[in-house]
Amino acid sequence: MNYPMLTIEREEDLGLGIPYERWSLAQLLERLYFVHDFLTVLEGPGDGMAGIKGLNSITFAKRNCRVTLSLPSVKQLEIARGVYEKLNLDARFSLSENFQLSHPDESFDLVWNFCVIHILNSESLIDEMIRISKRYVLIIVPNFLNYGFLLHKIDHILSGDPWIHGSINYMSAERIQTALEKRGMKVLQTFLVDVPFWPDIDKPIEEVIGNLLPFLKTWLMKRAKDRYKTHSYTVENLPYFSNDRKFEKLMKRLSFIERYFPAFLKIFFAHHNGVIARK
């Protein structure tokens, strides 16, 4: 089957949403590393980040973890390998045709993925992740309680675009927690991540409003194009891993909800939620 959210082969991150998503995710992974001290990490199969695939575990590689990336295409692996090499980081790159995990039992301290479970065969993939893990499993999925979720669904109806975002049933940390506990895993933490003020609609807000108000679409799309020019990055100029102070300052300014709001309010802004569990 074709899973466009997982198989697209991009060499750039467009807009401000993906950079913020990466920044927020990196903060979370850094915290988890210091609490649980992983040495060997497998990320896969696939990567649900909407931009460049295979960069999420750079946070672990920078801490000298032995990282293995499992991606579904040679091109995705080549792009990710190029970024790792540019940063002088080591990793193993594994082709996961048909999103299969063929590693032996208990091969890695941590097995994890970002926005994959709800798209693929969720239950069997969770079984495989647990089988391969020595100790920890980390699963991050979209948050269907985000205030933009209904607008996102309506936009798909108005635009006629097919729904390619997987099963809504698995867009919940509670559902993932139940699945892990049913398999004997001990859930250590559930969390919210990627919590900016804008809605999670997987495309420029101008395009969504343009579908609702067609007479404004041309003007709105020009605005979106201009904004994307300002906040888009290619594999040659990624600011996430280079101690870019200007970028860091911008991300902190945008993270006021994530840093200061209580959880009962953050849940409606969070783009993603997740679970970490251990055997």
Summary of the structure (lengths in Angstrom):
residues: 279
radius of gyration: 18.2
end to end distance: 31.6
largest distance: 57.1
contacts: 905
relative contact order: 0.17
helix: 44%
strand: 18%
